[in-house]
Amino acid sequence: DTCLDYSDFINQDVWWKTSKAFSFLSLVFGGGGTIFLWFTTCIVFGRGTWRWAGFEILTAAFMQSLSLLWFTTEMCSREGSSCGLFFGSKCDLAAVVFWCLASIAIFVKFPKPYPKPLRDEIESAGMLGHAGGGGSISNEIPMGDYTGSQRLPKGTFM
């Protein structure tokens, strides 16, 4: 079987074009959210930024579900024709589920950012040897519970 070009004998009505637009918007919002998640491996983001990312991914899920409006097209509602779920629409439904799960995960438990201790604070605490001294890095540096006086600004590379 080969794919047919519908433009010759099928009118791409307003529902068809609307569903294509929603499909594109879900790609934009979902792609942006995915890129954000990739950047979290090397950049510390604040709680507000995580919340916006959750809304972005939730918007991707909503737009992806609206792309299923394609089933209201003239081609599907014409007498004698029927449309059903197949590979593409099943993938759309799976994408809606996964976008929703990702959004819920971000809203329920997004990571709490913490700064790395600054080198001079480690040295002043005696955990790092000086150039002339014989100290070494201690394994007791509390990375996750660090409560030093200096905090890194939001969006700073770790």
N, C-alpha and C positions, 0 to 999 in steps of 0.2 A: 504494500500500500504506500501511496505517496500523499503528501499534503497538497491540498488544493488551494488556489488563491480565491478567496471569497469575494474579492472586490468586483469580479466580473458579473456575478449573478446574485449576490446577497447585499442588501443595503445595510451598511454599518450605521445603525441608528444611534440615538442619543445614549441609550443604555450601554451599548458596545463601547462608545468613546469614553463614557464616564468610568466604566470599569477599567479601561486601559489607563486612564488618568490616576485612579486610585491605586492600581498596581504599581505604577511608576512612583507615586508618592510613598508607598510602603517601602519600596526599594531605597528611596532617598533617606527616610527616617530610620529604617532598619540598618542601612549601611552606615549612616552617621553614628548610630548607637553602637554598632559593632566596632567601628574605628575608635570610639571613645573607650570601649572595654579593652581594646588592644593597648591604648596609651596608658591605662592604669597599671601596666606592668612596670612603667618607668617614671611616672609622674604621680605625685600625691594630689588628690582632689578633695575638696571640702564636701561636707554633707549636702550643701545646697546644690552643688554640681552633680552629685550622685542622684539627688532627687529629680533634677531636670533630665538626666539620662534615663531614669525610670519612666518619666512621662514621654520622652522621645520614643522609647521602645514600645510603650503602651500605644502611642499614636501609630506606630508601624503595624501593630496587631490590628488596630481598628481599621486602618486603610486597607490592610490585606484582606480583612473580612468583607469590606465594601467592594473589593474587586470581584467578589462572587455575584455582584449584581448583573454580571454577564448573562446569567441564566434567565433574566427578564427580557432579553433581546427579542426582536421580531422573529429571528430565526428559530428561537426556542418556543415561542408562543404561537407560532403559525400552526394551523390545523394540519394534522398529518405528520408533524415533525416532533421530535422529542430530544431533550438534552439531559444528560446524566453526568454523574461524577466519573472522571477518568483520571489519568496520571496528573495532569496539570492542576485540576481542581482539588484533587486529593493532596497534592503538595501544598497548595494554598491553605487548605485546612490545617495541615501539619505545621505550616509556618505560623498561622494564627495561634495555635496552641503553644508553640515554642516561644514566640514573642511574648505571649501573656505570662508564661512561666518565668522568663527572664525578667520581665518587669516586676512581677510579684517578688522574685528573689531580691531585686535591688531595693524595693520598698521595705521589705521585711528585715533584711539584714545586709546592709551595705557596709563595707569595711571602714573601720575607724582609722583615720590617718594618724600616723605618729612620725615625728621627725627622727632622723638619725642624730646621735649625740655629736656635737661639734668637737673637733680634735683638741682644742685648747681646754675644753671642759673635761675631756677624758684625761688629759695630762694633769690638770689640776686635781683630779680625783685620785691620781696616782695609779691609774690603770694602764698607762702607756709609758714606756721608757723614754727618757730624754736622750738627746744625741750623745751626751757623755756618760750617761747612766747605764745601768745594766738591767733595766726593767724590760718586761715584755707585755704584749697585749693579753689582758685577762679574759677568760671565758665567762666572766661574771658581769659583762656589760648588759644591763637590762634594756634590750632594744625596744620591746613592745611597751614597757611600763616607764619609759624615760620621762622624767618630770623636771627637766632642766629649766633654767630661767629663760633661755632663748628658744623660740619656736621658729621653724621655717615658714615662710609665707606660703599661702595656698598656691598650688600649681608649680611648686619648686621641684626640680629634678632630685631624685634620691641618690 
